[in-house]
Amino acid sequence: MTLDNLLVMVTFTALVAGLVMAFYRLLIGPSLADRVVAMDLVSALTISIIALFAIVTDEAVLLDVVAVVALTSFLGTIAFAYYIEVRKT
């Protein structure tokens, strides 16, 4: 096993561990705002995992998937923020 492979495995493990913790916060979060932030973190970690996989496998097509997921996540976060703001008034 080379140093590159070890670093990729450690990075994947750290990203997946962060994803599990973010899902826990998403399910248990005491307020809607906590859940929105956790969902944003889940999407960011998912984007990171897909991007790292694209780099490791040298598949440029997956970077298009990353762009679509990032844009969808951004729009979802904006929609939830608008919903929270409207709900307060």
N, C-alpha and C positions, 0 to 999 in steps of 0.2 A: 504494500500500500504506500503510495507516494504522499508527500505532504499536501499536494493539491487535493487529492481524494479525501484526505483526513479533514482538511479545512471545509470542503463542501459538505461532508457528513455532519460536522459540528454545526455548521451554519443551518443546514436543514433541520437538525434536531432542535436548535434554539428557536427557529421560526415556528416549528410545530408546537413546541412547548408554549410559546407565546400565544399561539392560536388557541390552544386548549384553555389557557387562562382567560383569554378574551371571551371565549364561548361561555365560560363559567360566569363571568361578569355580565354577559348578555342575558343569561338565564336568571341570575340571582339579583341583578341590579335593582336597588331599591326605588329608583325613579326612572321616568322615561328618558330624561337627559343622560343618565348613566348608560342606559341601553343604547341610545343613539351613538354615544362616544364609543362604546364597545363594538357596535356594528361597524363603525368607521375603522376601528382598529383591526377588526376581522378582515375587512376588505383590503386594508393596507398590507396586512400579513399575507393574504392570499395573493395579492399582486407581487409581493416580494418572492414568494415561493415559486410562482409561475415564471417570473423573470430569471430567477436563479436556475430553474430547470431549463429554460431556453438557452441560457449561457452555457450550461454544462453539456447539453445535448446538441448545441449549435443549430437550433431550429429557430430561424428568424420569424417564422409564421406565428409563433407563440407570443411574440412581442405585440402583434396586432390584438391578440386576446387581452394582453395586459392593458393596452390603451382603451379597449372597450370596457373592461371591468373598472378601470379607473374613472372613466367618464360617467358610467352608470352609478358608481359609488358616490361620486361628487354630487350628482343630481339628487340621489336619494338622501344624502346628508342635508342638502339645501332644503329639500321638501320637508324633512322632519323638523328642521329648525324653524321653518315657516309655520308648520303645524303647532309646534310648542309655543311660538310667539302669539299666534291667533288664539290658542286655547286659554292663554293667561288673561286676555282682555274680555 
